[in-house]
Amino acid sequence: MKISVELTLTPLQDNFEEPIINFIKKLRASGITVLENPLSTQVYGEYDTVMELLTKEIKEAFELIDNGLLQMKIVKSDRSNYEPNF
């Protein structure tokens, strides 16, 4: 089953850039489809592959920050080719 996941990692601390950059780089290096914009990161792929990756990388990201928030939305379909039609 294909899924699309939107992630927003928000470290609640002064030094927030490095943990976010590290998290995104690890997602990029995984080989799954990753798209980014200034507000969030989207990942696309097979459910088991994506969720296994996210479980590992979210835990590592949380271990590198003192306090943080992660917002995640999951859609059951691959929306990586979405283009607005308006």
PDB file of N, CA, C and O in Angstrom, chain B, residues numbered from 101:
ATOM      1  N   MET B 101       0.850  -1.177   0.000  1.00  0.00           N
ATOM      2  CA  MET B 101       0.000   0.000   0.000  1.00  0.00           C
ATOM      3  C   MET B 101       0.891   1.233   0.000  1.00  0.00           C
ATOM      4  O   MET B 101       1.814   1.341   0.807  1.00  0.00           O
ATOM      5  N   LYS B 102       0.614   2.148  -0.896  1.00  0.00           N
ATOM      6  CA  LYS B 102       1.365   3.402  -0.988  1.00  0.00           C
ATOM      7  C   LYS B 102       0.791   4.438  -0.032  1.00  0.00           C
ATOM      8  O   LYS B 102      -0.422   4.514   0.170  1.00  0.00           O
ATOM      9  N   ILE B 103       1.690   5.242   0.559  1.00  0.00           N
ATOM     10  CA  ILE B 103       1.255   6.338   1.424  1.00  0.00           C
ATOM     11  C   ILE B 103       2.053   7.599   1.113  1.00  0.00           C
ATOM     12  O   ILE B 103       3.136   7.551   0.529  1.00  0.00           O
ATOM     13  N   SER B 104       1.483   8.721   1.522  1.00  0.00           N
ATOM     14  CA  SER B 104       2.138  10.022   1.479  1.00  0.00           C
ATOM     15  C   SER B 104       2.105  10.558   2.895  1.00  0.00           C
ATOM     16  O   SER B 104       1.070  10.507   3.560  1.00  0.00           O
ATOM     17  N   VAL B 105       3.244  11.078   3.364  1.00  0.00           N
ATOM     18  CA  VAL B 105       3.334  11.579   4.739  1.00  0.00           C
ATOM     19  C   VAL B 105       3.899  12.992   4.708  1.00  0.00           C
ATOM     20  O   VAL B 105       4.930  13.252   4.087  1.00  0.00           O
ATOM     21  N   GLU B 106       3.205  13.898   5.390  1.00  0.00           N
ATOM     22  CA  GLU B 106       3.711  15.258   5.554  1.00  0.00           C
ATOM     23  C   GLU B 106       4.216  15.406   6.978  1.00  0.00           C
ATOM     24  O   GLU B 106       3.511  15.083   7.934  1.00  0.00           O
ATOM     25  N   LEU B 107       5.448  15.900   7.113  1.00  0.00           N
ATOM     26  CA  LEU B 107       6.090  16.030   8.415  1.00  0.00           C
ATOM     27  C   LEU B 107       6.513  17.465   8.660  1.00  0.00           C
ATOM     28  O   LEU B 107       7.023  18.140   7.766  1.00  0.00           O
ATOM     29  N   THR B 108       6.293  17.920   9.884  1.00  0.00           N
ATOM     30  CA  THR B 108       6.830  19.202  10.318  1.00  0.00           C
ATOM     31  C   THR B 108       7.492  18.981  11.669  1.00  0.00           C
ATOM     32  O   THR B 108       6.815  18.762  12.674  1.00  0.00           O
ATOM     33  N   LEU B 109       8.826  19.039  11.689  1.00  0.00           N
ATOM     34  CA  LEU B 109       9.595  18.888  12.923  1.00  0.00           C
ATOM     35  C   LEU B 109       9.891  20.270  13.473  1.00  0.00           C
ATOM     36  O   LEU B 109      10.454  21.116  12.778  1.00  0.00           O
ATOM     37  N   THR B 110       9.512  20.498  14.720  1.00  0.00           N
ATOM     38  CA  THR B 110       9.712  21.798  15.355  1.00  0.00           C
ATOM     39  C   THR B 110      10.432  21.619  16.680  1.00  0.00           C
ATOM     40  O   THR B 110       9.787  21.372  17.699  1.00  0.00           O
ATOM     41  N   PRO B 111      11.755  21.738  16.690  1.00  0.00           N
ATOM     42  CA  PRO B 111      12.459  21.723  17.973  1.00  0.00           C
ATOM     43  C   PRO B 111      12.083  22.980  18.760  1.00  0.00           C
ATOM     44  O   PRO B 111      12.106  24.080  18.206  1.00  0.00           O
ATOM     45  N   LEU B 112      11.747  22.836  20.013  1.00  0.00           N
ATOM     46  CA  LEU B 112      11.351  23.965  20.859  1.00  0.00           C
ATOM     47  C   LEU B 112      12.551  24.418  21.679  1.00  0.00           C
ATOM     48  O   LEU B 112      12.589  24.301  22.904  1.00  0.00           O
ATOM     49  N   GLN B 113      13.531  24.943  20.941  1.00  0.00           N
ATOM     50  CA  GLN B 113      14.774  25.380  21.569  1.00  0.00           C
ATOM     51  C   GLN B 113      15.449  26.386  20.649  1.00  0.00           C
ATOM     52  O   GLN B 113      15.049  26.543  19.495  1.00  0.00           O
ATOM     53  N   ASP B 114      16.461  27.062  21.151  1.00  0.00           N
ATOM     54  CA  ASP B 114      17.145  28.088  20.365  1.00  0.00           C
ATOM     55  C   ASP B 114      17.901  27.523  19.175  1.00  0.00           C
ATOM     56  O   ASP B 114      17.789  28.062  18.074  1.00  0.00           O
ATOM     57  N   ASN B 115      18.656  26.472  19.357  1.00  0.00           N
ATOM     58  CA  ASN B 115      19.449  25.888  18.270  1.00  0.00           C
ATOM     59  C   ASN B 115      18.602  24.853  17.535  1.00  0.00           C
ATOM     60  O   ASN B 115      18.723  23.652  17.777  1.00  0.00           O
ATOM     61  N   PHE B 116      17.751  25.330  16.640  1.00  0.00           N
ATOM     62  CA  PHE B 116      16.785  24.434  16.006  1.00  0.00           C
ATOM     63  C   PHE B 116      17.161  24.007  14.587  1.00  0.00           C
ATOM     64  O   PHE B 116      16.643  23.002  14.101  1.00  0.00           O
ATOM     65  N   GLU B 117      18.050  24.743  13.908  1.00  0.00           N
ATOM     66  CA  GLU B 117      18.320  24.444  12.499  1.00  0.00           C
ATOM     67  C   GLU B 117      19.038  23.112  12.290  1.00  0.00           C
ATOM     68  O   GLU B 117      18.640  22.329  11.427  1.00  0.00           O
ATOM     69  N   GLU B 118      20.068  22.850  13.048  1.00  0.00           N
ATOM     70  CA  GLU B 118      20.855  21.631  12.846  1.00  0.00           C
ATOM     71  C   GLU B 118      20.034  20.348  12.991  1.00  0.00           C
ATOM     72  O   GLU B 118      20.165  19.461  12.147  1.00  0.00           O
ATOM     73  N   PRO B 119      19.188  20.209  14.029  1.00  0.00           N
ATOM     74  CA  PRO B 119      18.381  18.986  14.123  1.00  0.00           C
ATOM     75  C   PRO B 119      17.427  18.807  12.935  1.00  0.00           C
ATOM     76  O   PRO B 119      17.203  17.680  12.492  1.00  0.00           O
ATOM     77  N   ILE B 120      16.870  19.893  12.423  1.00  0.00           N
ATOM     78  CA  ILE B 120      15.957  19.798  11.281  1.00  0.00           C
ATOM     79  C   ILE B 120      16.736  19.384  10.029  1.00  0.00           C
ATOM     80  O   ILE B 120      16.301  18.500   9.292  1.00  0.00           O
ATOM     81  N   ILE B 121      17.870  20.015   9.795  1.00  0.00           N
ATOM     82  CA  ILE B 121      18.684  19.684   8.623  1.00  0.00           C
ATOM     83  C   ILE B 121      19.142  18.230   8.679  1.00  0.00           C
ATOM     84  O   ILE B 121      19.093  17.525   7.671  1.00  0.00           O
ATOM     85  N   ASN B 122      19.580  17.786   9.830  1.00  0.00           N
ATOM     86  CA  ASN B 122      20.009  16.397  10.008  1.00  0.00           C
ATOM     87  C   ASN B 122      18.867  15.427   9.708  1.00  0.00           C
ATOM     88  O   ASN B 122      19.073  14.422   9.027  1.00  0.00           O
ATOM     89  N   PHE B 123      17.686  15.714  10.201  1.00  0.00           N
ATOM     90  CA  PHE B 123      16.510  14.870   9.987  1.00  0.00           C
ATOM     91  C   PHE B 123      16.201  14.768   8.488  1.00  0.00           C
ATOM     92  O   PHE B 123      15.981  13.671   7.975  1.00  0.00           O
ATOM     93  N   ILE B 124      16.183  15.896   7.794  1.00  0.00           N
ATOM     94  CA  ILE B 124      15.874  15.899   6.369  1.00  0.00           C
ATOM     95  C   ILE B 124      16.954  15.169   5.569  1.00  0.00           C
ATOM     96  O   ILE B 124      16.635  14.423   4.643  1.00  0.00           O
ATOM     97  N   LYS B 125      18.210  15.372   5.909  1.00  0.00           N
ATOM     98  CA  LYS B 125      19.293  14.678   5.203  1.00  0.00           C
ATOM     99  C   LYS B 125      19.185  13.167   5.344  1.00  0.00           C
ATOM    100  O   LYS B 125      19.439  12.433   4.389  1.00  0.00           O
ATOM    101  N   LYS B 126      18.813  12.704   6.518  1.00  0.00           N
ATOM    102  CA  LYS B 126      18.651  11.258   6.723  1.00  0.00           C
ATOM    103  C   LYS B 126      17.490  10.717   5.893  1.00  0.00           C
ATOM    104  O   LYS B 126      17.580   9.622   5.338  1.00  0.00           O
ATOM    105  N   LEU B 127      16.402  11.481   5.807  1.00  0.00           N
ATOM    106  CA  LEU B 127      15.284  11.049   4.967  1.00  0.00           C
ATOM    107  C   LEU B 127      15.710  10.992   3.507  1.00  0.00           C
ATOM    108  O   LEU B 127      15.393  10.029   2.808  1.00  0.00           O
ATOM    109  N   ARG B 128      16.426  12.015   3.034  1.00  0.00           N
ATOM    110  CA  ARG B 128      16.910  12.043   1.648  1.00  0.00           C
ATOM    111  C   ARG B 128      17.793  10.837   1.342  1.00  0.00           C
ATOM    112  O   ARG B 128      17.680  10.237   0.273  1.00  0.00           O
ATOM    113  N   ALA B 129      18.662  10.484   2.271  1.00  0.00           N
ATOM    114  CA  ALA B 129      19.623   9.402   2.056  1.00  0.00           C
ATOM    115  C   ALA B 129      18.967   8.022   2.046  1.00  0.00           C
ATOM    116  O   ALA B 129      19.611   7.040   1.677  1.00  0.00           O
ATOM    117  N   SER B 130      17.720   7.933   2.437  1.00  0.00           N
ATOM    118  CA  SER B 130      17.049   6.639   2.560  1.00  0.00           C
ATOM    119  C   SER B 130      16.668   6.014   1.224  1.00  0.00           C
ATOM    120  O   SER B 130      16.457   4.804   1.144  1.00  0.00           O
ATOM    121  N   GLY B 131      16.578   6.823   0.183  1.00  0.00           N
ATOM    122  CA  GLY B 131      16.179   6.296  -1.115  1.00  0.00           C
ATOM    123  C   GLY B 131      14.693   6.406  -1.406  1.00  0.00           C
ATOM    124  O   GLY B 131      14.268   6.143  -2.531  1.00  0.00           O
ATOM    125  N   ILE B 132      13.887   6.791  -0.412  1.00  0.00           N
ATOM    126  CA  ILE B 132      12.467   7.000  -0.693  1.00  0.00           C
ATOM    127  C   ILE B 132      12.285   8.391  -1.292  1.00  0.00           C
ATOM    128  O   ILE B 132      13.187   9.226  -1.217  1.00  0.00           O
ATOM    129  N   THR B 133      11.124   8.638  -1.886  1.00  0.00           N
ATOM    130  CA  THR B 133      10.843   9.937  -2.487  1.00  0.00           C
ATOM    131  C   THR B 133      10.614  10.963  -1.389  1.00  0.00           C
ATOM    132  O   THR B 133       9.759  10.772  -0.524  1.00  0.00           O
ATOM    133  N   VAL B 134      11.382  12.058  -1.420  1.00  0.00           N
ATOM    134  CA  VAL B 134      11.288  13.127  -0.427  1.00  0.00           C
ATOM    135  C   VAL B 134      11.155  14.451  -1.162  1.00  0.00           C
ATOM    136  O   VAL B 134      11.972  14.771  -2.025  1.00  0.00           O
ATOM    137  N   LEU B 135      10.124  15.223  -0.822  1.00  0.00           N
ATOM    138  CA  LEU B 135       9.940  16.568  -1.351  1.00  0.00           C
ATOM    139  C   LEU B 135       9.887  17.526  -0.179  1.00  0.00           C
ATOM    140  O   LEU B 135       9.346  17.196   0.877  1.00  0.00           O
ATOM    141  N   GLU B 136      10.446  18.712  -0.363  1.00  0.00           N
ATOM    142  CA  GLU B 136      10.506  19.674   0.733  1.00  0.00           C
ATOM    143  C   GLU B 136       9.970  21.025   0.293  1.00  0.00           C
ATOM    144  O   GLU B 136      10.027  21.388  -0.882  1.00  0.00           O
ATOM    145  N   ASN B 137       9.451  21.756   1.260  1.00  0.00           N
ATOM    146  CA  ASN B 137       9.115  23.160   1.070  1.00  0.00           C
ATOM    147  C   ASN B 137       9.475  23.858   2.385  1.00  0.00           C
ATOM    148  O   ASN B 137       9.875  23.184   3.334  1.00  0.00           O
ATOM    149  N   PRO B 138       9.346  25.167   2.468  1.00  0.00           N
ATOM    150  CA  PRO B 138       9.778  25.862   3.689  1.00  0.00           C
ATOM    151  C   PRO B 138       9.014  25.467   4.961  1.00  0.00           C
ATOM    152  O   PRO B 138       9.509  25.695   6.065  1.00  0.00           O
ATOM    153  N   LEU B 139       7.840  24.891   4.825  1.00  0.00           N
ATOM    154  CA  LEU B 139       7.024  24.595   6.002  1.00  0.00           C
ATOM    155  C   LEU B 139       6.975  23.130   6.396  1.00  0.00           C
ATOM    156  O   LEU B 139       6.661  22.809   7.542  1.00  0.00           O
ATOM    157  N   SER B 140       7.284  22.224   5.451  1.00  0.00           N
ATOM    158  CA  SER B 140       7.182  20.808   5.777  1.00  0.00           C
ATOM    159  C   SER B 140       8.001  19.972   4.808  1.00  0.00           C
ATOM    160  O   SER B 140       8.534  20.470   3.817  1.00  0.00           O
ATOM    161  N   THR B 141       8.083  18.694   5.122  1.00  0.00           N
ATOM    162  CA  THR B 141       8.755  17.713   4.287  1.00  0.00           C
ATOM    163  C   THR B 141       7.752  16.605   4.011  1.00  0.00           C
ATOM    164  O   THR B 141       7.051  16.150   4.915  1.00  0.00           O
ATOM    165  N   GLN B 142       7.688  16.178   2.770  1.00  0.00           N
ATOM    166  CA  GLN B 142       6.781  15.086   2.404  1.00  0.00           C
ATOM    167  C   GLN B 142       7.607  13.881   1.982  1.00  0.00           C
ATOM    168  O   GLN B 142       8.614  14.017   1.287  1.00  0.00           O
ATOM    169  N   VAL B 143       7.171  12.701   2.410  1.00  0.00           N
ATOM    170  CA  VAL B 143       7.805  11.452   1.998  1.00  0.00           C
ATOM    171  C   VAL B 143       6.730  10.543   1.416  1.00  0.00           C
ATOM    172  O   VAL B 143       5.578  10.554   1.847  1.00  0.00           O
ATOM    173  N   TYR B 144       7.140   9.755   0.421  1.00  0.00           N
ATOM    174  CA  TYR B 144       6.194   8.920  -0.324  1.00  0.00           C
ATOM    175  C   TYR B 144       6.791   7.539  -0.515  1.00  0.00           C
ATOM    176  O   TYR B 144       7.989   7.398  -0.761  1.00  0.00           O
ATOM    177  N   GLY B 145       5.953   6.523  -0.401  1.00  0.00           N
ATOM    178  CA  GLY B 145       6.431   5.168  -0.643  1.00  0.00           C
ATOM    179  C   GLY B 145       5.504   4.130  -0.066  1.00  0.00           C
ATOM    180  O   GLY B 145       4.363   4.413   0.301  1.00  0.00           O
ATOM    181  N   GLU B 146       6.026   2.904   0.007  1.00  0.00           N
ATOM    182  CA  GLU B 146       5.279   1.789   0.573  1.00  0.00           C
ATOM    183  C   GLU B 146       5.128   1.981   2.083  1.00  0.00           C
ATOM    184  O   GLU B 146       6.069   2.391   2.763  1.00  0.00           O
ATOM    185  N   TYR B 147       3.952   1.686   2.590  1.00  0.00           N
ATOM    186  CA  TYR B 147       3.628   1.917   4.001  1.00  0.00           C
ATOM    187  C   TYR B 147       4.713   1.369   4.935  1.00  0.00           C
ATOM    188  O   TYR B 147       5.259   2.108   5.755  1.00  0.00           O
ATOM    189  N   ASP B 148       5.025   0.075   4.811  1.00  0.00           N
ATOM    190  CA  ASP B 148       5.972  -0.543   5.748  1.00  0.00           C
ATOM    191  C   ASP B 148       7.348   0.106   5.671  1.00  0.00           C
ATOM    192  O   ASP B 148       7.987   0.325   6.700  1.00  0.00           O
ATOM    193  N   THR B 149       7.803   0.412   4.475  1.00  0.00           N
ATOM    194  CA  THR B 149       9.119   1.034   4.293  1.00  0.00           C
ATOM    195  C   THR B 149       9.158   2.428   4.907  1.00  0.00           C
ATOM    196  O   THR B 149      10.086   2.766   5.642  1.00  0.00           O
ATOM    197  N   VAL B 150       8.151   3.229   4.601  1.00  0.00           N
ATOM    198  CA  VAL B 150       8.105   4.602   5.106  1.00  0.00           C
ATOM    199  C   VAL B 150       7.973   4.624   6.619  1.00  0.00           C
ATOM    200  O   VAL B 150       8.693   5.366   7.289  1.00  0.00           O
ATOM    201  N   MET B 151       7.075   3.833   7.165  1.00  0.00           N
ATOM    202  CA  MET B 151       6.850   3.867   8.608  1.00  0.00           C
ATOM    203  C   MET B 151       8.046   3.329   9.389  1.00  0.00           C
ATOM    204  O   MET B 151       8.351   3.829  10.472  1.00  0.00           O
ATOM    205  N   GLU B 152       8.725   2.317   8.854  1.00  0.00           N
ATOM    206  CA  GLU B 152       9.937   1.806   9.507  1.00  0.00           C
ATOM    207  C   GLU B 152      11.016   2.898   9.533  1.00  0.00           C
ATOM    208  O   GLU B 152      11.669   3.110  10.554  1.00  0.00           O
ATOM    209  N   LEU B 153      11.192   3.578   8.411  1.00  0.00           N
ATOM    210  CA  LEU B 153      12.158   4.666   8.334  1.00  0.00           C
ATOM    211  C   LEU B 153      11.795   5.786   9.306  1.00  0.00           C
ATOM    212  O   LEU B 153      12.650   6.259  10.056  1.00  0.00           O
ATOM    213  N   LEU B 154      10.543   6.208   9.296  1.00  0.00           N
ATOM    214  CA  LEU B 154      10.124   7.318  10.153  1.00  0.00           C
ATOM    215  C   LEU B 154      10.264   6.970  11.629  1.00  0.00           C
ATOM    216  O   LEU B 154      10.677   7.814  12.424  1.00  0.00           O
ATOM    217  N   THR B 155       9.932   5.760  12.000  1.00  0.00           N
ATOM    218  CA  THR B 155      10.077   5.344  13.396  1.00  0.00           C
ATOM    219  C   THR B 155      11.527   5.524  13.851  1.00  0.00           C
ATOM    220  O   THR B 155      11.784   6.073  14.922  1.00  0.00           O
ATOM    221  N   LYS B 156      12.460   5.063  13.038  1.00  0.00           N
ATOM    222  CA  LYS B 156      13.885   5.164  13.369  1.00  0.00           C
ATOM    223  C   LYS B 156      14.356   6.618  13.390  1.00  0.00           C
ATOM    224  O   LYS B 156      15.002   7.048  14.346  1.00  0.00           O
ATOM    225  N   GLU B 157      14.034   7.375  12.339  1.00  0.00           N
ATOM    226  CA  GLU B 157      14.566   8.734  12.219  1.00  0.00           C
ATOM    227  C   GLU B 157      13.911   9.722  13.183  1.00  0.00           C
ATOM    228  O   GLU B 157      14.572  10.650  13.650  1.00  0.00           O
ATOM    229  N   ILE B 158      12.640   9.542  13.484  1.00  0.00           N
ATOM    230  CA  ILE B 158      11.990  10.412  14.469  1.00  0.00           C
ATOM    231  C   ILE B 158      12.607  10.189  15.849  1.00  0.00           C
ATOM    232  O   ILE B 158      12.866  11.143  16.583  1.00  0.00           O
ATOM    233  N   LYS B 159      12.837   8.936  16.191  1.00  0.00           N
ATOM    234  CA  LYS B 159      13.460   8.646  17.485  1.00  0.00           C
ATOM    235  C   LYS B 159      14.838   9.296  17.566  1.00  0.00           C
ATOM    236  O   LYS B 159      15.170   9.919  18.575  1.00  0.00           O
ATOM    237  N   GLU B 160      15.640   9.157  16.516  1.00  0.00           N
ATOM    238  CA  GLU B 160      16.974   9.766  16.518  1.00  0.00           C
ATOM    239  C   GLU B 160      16.892  11.287  16.603  1.00  0.00           C
ATOM    240  O   GLU B 160      17.677  11.911  17.318  1.00  0.00           O
ATOM    241  N   ALA B 161      15.945  11.889  15.877  1.00  0.00           N
ATOM    242  CA  ALA B 161      15.786  13.353  15.917  1.00  0.00           C
ATOM    243  C   ALA B 161      15.400  13.806  17.320  1.00  0.00           C
ATOM    244  O   ALA B 161      15.926  14.804  17.814  1.00  0.00           O
ATOM    245  N   PHE B 162      14.492  13.087  17.963  1.00  0.00           N
ATOM    246  CA  PHE B 162      14.069  13.456  19.314  1.00  0.00           C
ATOM    247  C   PHE B 162      15.204  13.293  20.331  1.00  0.00           C
ATOM    248  O   PHE B 162      15.271  14.033  21.312  1.00  0.00           O
ATOM    249  N   GLU B 163      16.088  12.328  20.096  1.00  0.00           N
ATOM    250  CA  GLU B 163      17.223  12.149  21.005  1.00  0.00           C
ATOM    251  C   GLU B 163      18.221  13.303  20.908  1.00  0.00           C
ATOM    252  O   GLU B 163      18.989  13.535  21.842  1.00  0.00           O
ATOM    253  N   LEU B 164      18.216  14.033  19.780  1.00  0.00           N
ATOM    254  CA  LEU B 164      19.165  15.122  19.573  1.00  0.00           C
ATOM    255  C   LEU B 164      18.633  16.489  20.018  1.00  0.00           C
ATOM    256  O   LEU B 164      19.363  17.480  19.971  1.00  0.00           O
ATOM    257  N   ILE B 165      17.380  16.549  20.446  1.00  0.00           N
ATOM    258  CA  ILE B 165      16.811  17.823  20.892  1.00  0.00           C
ATOM    259  C   ILE B 165      16.319  17.695  22.326  1.00  0.00           C
ATOM    260  O   ILE B 165      16.002  16.602  22.796  1.00  0.00           O
ATOM    261  N   ASP B 166      16.261  18.841  23.017  1.00  0.00           N
ATOM    262  CA  ASP B 166      15.776  18.834  24.398  1.00  0.00           C
ATOM    263  C   ASP B 166      14.256  18.744  24.440  1.00  0.00           C
ATOM    264  O   ASP B 166      13.692  17.959  25.202  1.00  0.00           O
ATOM    265  N   ASN B 167      13.600  19.555  23.613  1.00  0.00           N
ATOM    266  CA  ASN B 167      12.139  19.586  23.546  1.00  0.00           C
ATOM    267  C   ASN B 167      11.756  19.764  22.091  1.00  0.00           C
ATOM    268  O   ASN B 167      12.428  20.478  21.346  1.00  0.00           O
ATOM    269  N   GLY B 168      10.678  19.115  21.688  1.00  0.00           N
ATOM    270  CA  GLY B 168      10.290  19.256  20.291  1.00  0.00           C
ATOM    271  C   GLY B 168       8.883  18.760  20.019  1.00  0.00           C
ATOM    272  O   GLY B 168       8.244  18.109  20.844  1.00  0.00           O
ATOM    273  N   LEU B 169       8.443  19.094  18.841  1.00  0.00           N
ATOM    274  CA  LEU B 169       7.105  18.756  18.382  1.00  0.00           C
ATOM    275  C   LEU B 169       7.225  18.230  16.962  1.00  0.00           C
ATOM    276  O   LEU B 169       7.954  18.804  16.151  1.00  0.00           O
ATOM    277  N   LEU B 170       6.525  17.151  16.648  1.00  0.00           N
ATOM    278  CA  LEU B 170       6.483  16.643  15.284  1.00  0.00           C
ATOM    279  C   LEU B 170       5.021  16.498  14.883  1.00  0.00           C
ATOM    280  O   LEU B 170       4.252  15.787  15.530  1.00  0.00           O
ATOM    281  N   GLN B 171       4.656  17.173  13.824  1.00  0.00           N
ATOM    282  CA  GLN B 171       3.306  17.029  13.272  1.00  0.00           C
ATOM    283  C   GLN B 171       3.416  16.125  12.058  1.00  0.00           C
ATOM    284  O   GLN B 171       4.314  16.282  11.230  1.00  0.00           O
ATOM    285  N   MET B 172       2.480  15.162  11.958  1.00  0.00           N
ATOM    286  CA  MET B 172       2.532  14.209  10.860  1.00  0.00           C
ATOM    287  C   MET B 172       1.123  13.957  10.331  1.00  0.00           C
ATOM    288  O   MET B 172       0.189  13.711  11.095  1.00  0.00           O
ATOM    289  N   LYS B 173       0.992  14.025   9.000  1.00  0.00           N
ATOM    290  CA  LYS B 173      -0.262  13.697   8.329  1.00  0.00           C
ATOM    291  C   LYS B 173       0.034  12.549   7.378  1.00  0.00           C
ATOM    292  O   LYS B 173       1.039  12.571   6.667  1.00  0.00           O
ATOM    293  N   ILE B 174      -0.839  11.545   7.362  1.00  0.00           N
ATOM    294  CA  ILE B 174      -0.651  10.387   6.493  1.00  0.00           C
ATOM    295  C   ILE B 174      -1.862  10.257   5.581  1.00  0.00           C
ATOM    296  O   ILE B 174      -3.005  10.285   6.037  1.00  0.00           O
ATOM    297  N   VAL B 175      -1.596  10.114   4.289  1.00  0.00           N
ATOM    298  CA  VAL B 175      -2.647   9.907   3.293  1.00  0.00           C
ATOM    299  C   VAL B 175      -2.422   8.543   2.663  1.00  0.00           C
ATOM    300  O   VAL B 175      -1.296   8.195   2.310  1.00  0.00           O
ATOM    301  N   LYS B 176      -3.481   7.780   2.524  1.00  0.00           N
ATOM    302  CA  LYS B 176      -3.366   6.454   1.912  1.00  0.00           C
ATOM    303  C   LYS B 176      -3.431   6.586   0.390  1.00  0.00           C
ATOM    304  O   LYS B 176      -4.467   6.325  -0.222  1.00  0.00           O
ATOM    305  N   SER B 177      -2.338   6.986  -0.198  1.00  0.00           N
ATOM    306  CA  SER B 177      -2.132   7.037  -1.649  1.00  0.00           C
ATOM    307  C   SER B 177      -0.818   7.761  -1.890  1.00  0.00           C
ATOM    308  O   SER B 177      -0.319   8.470  -1.017  1.00  0.00           O
ATOM    309  N   ASP B 178      -0.267   7.579  -3.066  1.00  0.00           N
ATOM    310  CA  ASP B 178       0.959   8.275  -3.431  1.00  0.00           C
ATOM    311  C   ASP B 178       0.570   9.575  -4.117  1.00  0.00           C
ATOM    312  O   ASP B 178       0.090   9.565  -5.251  1.00  0.00           O
ATOM    313  N   ARG B 179       0.774  10.688  -3.435  1.00  0.00           N
ATOM    314  CA  ARG B 179       0.399  12.014  -3.952  1.00  0.00           C
ATOM    315  C   ARG B 179       1.614  12.784  -4.459  1.00  0.00           C
ATOM    316  O   ARG B 179       1.550  14.003  -4.611  1.00  0.00           O
ATOM    317  N   SER B 180       2.717  12.090  -4.722  1.00  0.00           N
ATOM    318  CA  SER B 180       3.952  12.762  -5.109  1.00  0.00           C
ATOM    319  C   SER B 180       3.858  13.472  -6.457  1.00  0.00           C
ATOM    320  O   SER B 180       4.636  14.388  -6.720  1.00  0.00           O
ATOM    321  N   ASN B 181       2.939  13.076  -7.300  1.00  0.00           N
ATOM    322  CA  ASN B 181       2.787  13.707  -8.613  1.00  0.00           C
ATOM    323  C   ASN B 181       1.631  14.700  -8.650  1.00  0.00           C
ATOM    324  O   ASN B 181       1.200  15.103  -9.730  1.00  0.00           O
ATOM    325  N   TYR B 182       1.128  15.094  -7.499  1.00  0.00           N
ATOM    326  CA  TYR B 182      -0.013  16.019  -7.441  1.00  0.00           C
ATOM    327  C   TYR B 182       0.324  17.366  -8.079  1.00  0.00           C
ATOM    328  O   TYR B 182       1.368  17.958  -7.804  1.00  0.00           O
ATOM    329  N   GLU B 183      -0.563  17.824  -8.918  1.00  0.00           N
ATOM    330  CA  GLU B 183      -0.469  19.172  -9.489  1.00  0.00           C
ATOM    331  C   GLU B 183      -1.860  19.786  -9.423  1.00  0.00           C
ATOM    332  O   GLU B 183      -2.832  19.151  -9.831  1.00  0.00           O
ATOM    333  N   PRO B 184      -1.972  21.016  -8.915  1.00  0.00           N
ATOM    334  CA  PRO B 184      -3.285  21.651  -8.848  1.00  0.00           C
ATOM    335  C   PRO B 184      -3.849  21.858 -10.264  1.00  0.00           C
ATOM    336  O   PRO B 184      -3.104  22.115 -11.210  1.00  0.00           O
ATOM    337  N   ASN B 185      -5.153  21.744 -10.383  1.00  0.00           N
ATOM    338  CA  ASN B 185      -5.788  21.927 -11.694  1.00  0.00           C
ATOM    339  C   ASN B 185      -6.643  23.191 -11.732  1.00  0.00           C
ATOM    340  O   ASN B 185      -7.670  23.226 -12.409  1.00  0.00           O
ATOM    341  N   PHE B 186      -6.230  24.207 -11.022  1.00  0.00           N
ATOM    342  CA  PHE B 186      -6.967  25.473 -11.029  1.00  0.00           C
ATOM    343  C   PHE B 186      -6.051  26.617 -11.352  1.00  0.00           C
ATOM    344  O   PHE B 186      -6.491  27.765 -11.404  1.00  0.00           O
TER     345      PHE B 186
END
